[in-house]
Amino acid sequence: MIRRAEIDEEKLAEVALAVLSLTAHAEFGVTRAWKGLDWGLLETLHRKGWINDPVGKQKSVVFTAEGEKLAAEFLNRHFA
């Protein structure tokens, strides 16, 4: 088993954003995805400026413009 200290956090963030984009949908001019990931990962994505603040009662997170663009890029890079 890989220990947390051995994980490449940058790659993990990229893959997390790509996976999050699989449940994304456009609504009222923004792109949202369900909060189905670990809270620590969501906070990392928020810190990077890829999603809006995930804390709140909403069941989804909102992608930033940069996050939406990068999600497609990362999905292609890591899984195509």
C-alpha positions as CSV (number, residue, x, y, z in Angstrom):
1,M,0.0,0.0,0.0
2,I,1.3,3.5,-0.9
3,R,1.7,5.8,2.1
4,R,0.3,9.3,1.8
5,A,3.8,10.9,1.9
6,E,4.7,8.9,-1.2
7,I,1.8,10.3,-3.3
8,D,2.4,12.9,-5.9
9,E,0.0,15.6,-4.7
10,E,0.0,17.5,-8.0
11,K,-0.9,14.4,-10.0
12,L,-3.6,13.5,-7.4
13,A,-5.1,16.9,-7.8
14,E,-5.1,16.6,-11.6
15,V,-6.8,13.2,-11.5
16,A,-9.3,14.3,-8.9
17,L,-10.4,17.3,-11.0
18,A,-10.6,15.0,-14.1
19,V,-12.8,12.5,-12.2
20,L,-14.9,15.2,-10.7
21,S,-15.6,16.5,-14.2
22,L,-17.2,13.1,-15.1
23,T,-20.3,14.2,-13.1
24,A,-20.2,17.8,-14.2
25,H,-23.2,19.5,-15.7
26,A,-23.9,23.1,-16.9
27,E,-26.6,24.9,-14.9
28,F,-27.5,28.6,-14.8
29,G,-24.3,29.6,-16.6
30,V,-21.9,27.6,-14.3
31,T,-20.5,24.1,-14.4
32,R,-21.3,22.0,-11.3
33,A,-20.3,18.5,-10.1
34,W,-21.4,16.4,-7.2
35,K,-19.2,16.6,-4.0
36,G,-18.3,12.9,-4.3
37,L,-14.6,13.3,-3.3
38,D,-12.7,13.5,-0.1
39,W,-13.0,16.9,1.6
40,G,-9.2,17.2,1.7
41,L,-9.0,16.8,-2.1
42,L,-11.9,19.3,-2.6
43,E,-10.0,21.8,-0.5
44,T,-6.8,21.2,-2.6
45,L,-8.8,21.9,-5.8
46,H,-10.2,25.0,-4.2
47,R,-6.8,26.2,-3.1
48,K,-5.5,25.8,-6.7
49,G,-8.4,27.9,-7.9
50,W,-10.1,25.1,-9.9
51,I,-13.4,25.0,-7.9
52,N,-15.2,27.5,-5.8
53,D,-15.3,27.0,-2.0
54,P,-16.7,23.5,-1.4
55,V,-17.9,24.3,2.2
56,G,-21.6,24.7,2.5
57,K,-24.9,22.9,2.3
58,Q,-24.9,22.6,-1.5
59,K,-24.5,19.0,-2.7
60,S,-22.3,20.2,-5.6
61,V,-19.2,22.3,-6.3
62,V,-18.8,25.0,-9.0
63,F,-15.9,24.8,-11.4
64,T,-14.0,28.0,-12.0
65,A,-13.4,28.9,-15.7
66,E,-9.8,27.7,-15.3
67,G,-10.9,24.5,-13.5
68,E,-13.4,23.7,-16.3
69,K,-10.7,24.1,-18.9
70,L,-8.1,22.1,-17.0
71,A,-10.5,19.3,-16.1
72,A,-10.9,18.5,-19.8
73,E,-7.1,18.7,-20.3
74,F,-6.4,16.4,-17.3
75,L,-9.0,13.9,-18.3
76,N,-7.4,13.6,-21.8
77,R,-3.9,13.6,-20.3
78,H,-4.4,10.9,-17.7
79,F,-7.2,8.7,-19.3
80,A,-7.3,9.1,-23.1
